[in-house]
Amino acid sequence: MSYDDIQSGCVIRFSYLWARQAAHGETEGRKDRPTAVGFRLPRASGDLLVLFAITSQPLQPDRFAVEIPAMEKRRAGLDGLLRLWIILDEYNTDIIGRSFYLEPELPLGHFSKAFFAPLMREFVRRASDARRVERSS
């Protein structure tokens, strides 16, 4: 396996740390969860990943999140029977090769560009309002 498989639009298992948990002093995610890789940005010290949690929990209406359609759940290797959302108003960052949380494992699957690229454009437009949790050491 290789870290090369971790690219924008793929879904991996990751110990995501919610912004509310980080604000209360927690430093570890409570469980590995499906997480969408929003961006992989090349850096000399290791590529930076921007990661978005996927949840089955119903959300407050003021959250910036998108429900994942059935076809996209199949492509991403997610449970097709659950209602699932990608949370886009908060994110984790981590650095490949310096992370305690990333493993060089195959992704669960990938979202289509037609579904995922517009979400990332909208995230970039709203990024200044999103909460960031940096996970790399």
N, C-alpha and C positions, 0 to 999 in steps of 0.2 A: 504494500500500500504506500501511497505517497500523498503529501499535502497538495500536490498539483490538482487533485480531484476536487478540492474545495474552491469553488468559483461562484461568482455572482449568480443568484437564482437557484442554487442548490439548497437542499434541506439537510442539516446535520443534527446529531444529538450533541447538546452543549449544556453545560451547567450555567444556565442564564441567571443573572442576578437582577431582580427587579429594582427599579429606581427607588421605590418605597422602602425596600429592604436595605439598600445601600444607605439611604438617608437615616435609617435607624442604627447604622453602624455594622450591619452584617457585611461580611466579605466573601461569603461563599453562597452559590446558588443552592437551593434546597433540594433540587433534583435535576437530572439531565432531562431535557425536553427537546422536542423538535424545534429547530431554530433555523430561520431563513438567513442565508448569506446575502446581504444586500449589495455590498461592494467588497472587492478585494483590490486594495490600493498598494502598488509596489513601493517599498521603502528599503533603503540600504540595510537597515537593522532587522528587517523581516517584514513581510507584507502585512499591512493593517487590514483587519476584517471589521466590517460594520455588520452587526448581527441583530436580527429582529425575532422576538419570541413569537411562538405560535401557541395559542391557548384554546381550550374548549369552554372556558368560563365566559358566561354572558358579560357584556361590557356596559359601562355607563355610556349614555348617548353622546357625551362630550369628548369621548376618546377618539383619536384618529386611528382607526383599525378597519380592516377590510375582511369580509367573510370570504373564505376560500371556496370557489365553486367545486362541484363534484369531480369534474374532469381534471382539474388542477390538483386535487387531493390525490387522485390516482397517480398522476405524473410524479408527484412529490413523495410518493411512498407513505402517505398518511392514511389514517383510518377513515374510510369513506362513509361510515355510519355516523360519525360525530360531526356536529357543527363546529367548525374551526375558524379562527381569525388570526391574521397577522397583525401584530401590534406595531404601529408605526410612529407613535408619539414618544417613544423611548427606545433606547438601543444600547447594546453593549459593544465595546470595541475590544479587540484582542490582537495579538501579534503572533503570526505563525513563527514557530521556532523558539519563541520565548514564553509561550503560554503553558500554564499548568492545566488548562482545561481542554485544549485541542489535541486530538489524536489523529494520526494519518489514516483515517478509516474512509471507506467509500461512503458517499452521501446516501441518504435514504432515497433520494430522487431529486428531480429538478422541476421548477416551474417553467412554463413556456415564456418566451420573451414577450409574446403578445399580452399576457396577463401581468408579468412582473415588471417590465420596463416602465409602463405608465405609473406604477406604484412608486418606483424609485424616483422618477421625475417629480412626482408630487411630494415625496419625502424631502428631496433636495429643496424644493420650494418652501417647505415648512420647517426645515432643519433647525433654524434658530430657536424654535419653540420646543423642540424635542429635548428630552432629558437623556444625557449620556452617562453611562457607567463604564469606566475604563477597567478592564480586567487584567491587562498585562502587567507584569512586574517591572 
